[in-house]
Amino acid sequence: MPQMERIELDPRVCNGRPVIKGTRIPVSVILDQIAEDGSWDRLIEGYPELTREDIQAALKYAVLTA
């Protein structure tokens, strides 16, 4: 699944929490921010290294692991 290739679990990065690959941005931070205000644009403004595809991958990861 291509979206899951964007998610990384590495015990050396953020204590093994799922993050966007190549960053230290945890999936949980993305989900919290989306739940709080729902704005993808504000999330990307705050984390310019994120893409819309990264956010989609985080949401998909949450669904698959719920």
C-alpha positions as CSV (number, residue, x, y, z in Angstrom):
1,M,0.0,0.0,0.0
2,P,1.8,3.2,-1.2
3,Q,0.5,5.4,1.5
4,M,1.9,3.2,4.2
5,E,5.4,3.6,2.7
6,R,5.2,7.2,4.1
7,I,4.9,5.9,7.7
8,E,7.9,4.8,9.6
9,L,8.3,3.0,13.0
10,D,11.9,3.0,14.2
11,P,12.8,2.6,17.8
12,R,15.6,5.2,17.3
13,V,13.1,7.9,16.2
14,C,10.5,9.3,18.6
15,N,10.7,6.2,20.8
16,G,9.3,4.0,18.0
17,R,6.1,6.0,17.6
18,P,4.8,6.1,14.1
19,V,6.2,9.1,12.2
20,I,6.1,10.5,8.7
21,K,9.2,8.9,7.1
22,G,12.2,11.2,6.9
23,T,10.8,13.5,9.7
24,R,10.3,13.4,13.4
25,I,6.6,14.3,13.1
26,P,4.5,11.7,14.9
27,V,1.3,10.6,13.3
28,S,-0.4,11.4,16.6
29,V,0.6,15.1,16.2
30,I,-1.0,15.2,12.8
31,L,-4.2,13.5,14.0
32,D,-4.4,15.8,17.0
33,Q,-4.1,18.9,14.9
34,I,-6.6,17.7,12.3
35,A,-9.1,16.8,15.1
36,E,-8.5,20.2,16.8
37,D,-9.2,22.5,13.8
38,G,-9.5,20.4,10.7
39,S,-7.3,22.6,8.6
40,W,-4.8,20.8,6.5
41,D,-3.4,24.1,5.3
42,R,-2.6,25.3,8.8
43,L,-1.0,22.0,9.6
44,I,1.2,22.3,6.5
45,E,2.0,26.0,7.4
46,G,3.2,24.7,10.9
47,Y,5.1,21.8,9.4
48,P,6.2,22.9,5.9
49,E,8.0,19.6,5.3
50,L,4.6,17.8,5.3
51,T,2.6,17.2,2.2
52,R,-1.0,16.5,1.7
53,E,0.0,12.9,0.9
54,D,1.7,12.6,4.3
55,I,-1.5,13.8,6.0
56,Q,-3.6,11.3,4.0
57,A,-1.1,8.5,5.0
58,A,-1.4,9.5,8.7
59,L,-5.2,9.3,8.5
60,K,-5.1,6.0,6.6
61,Y,-2.7,4.6,9.2
62,A,-5.0,5.7,12.0
63,V,-7.9,3.9,10.3
64,L,-6.0,0.7,9.7
65,T,-4.6,0.5,13.3
66,A,-7.8,1.6,15.2
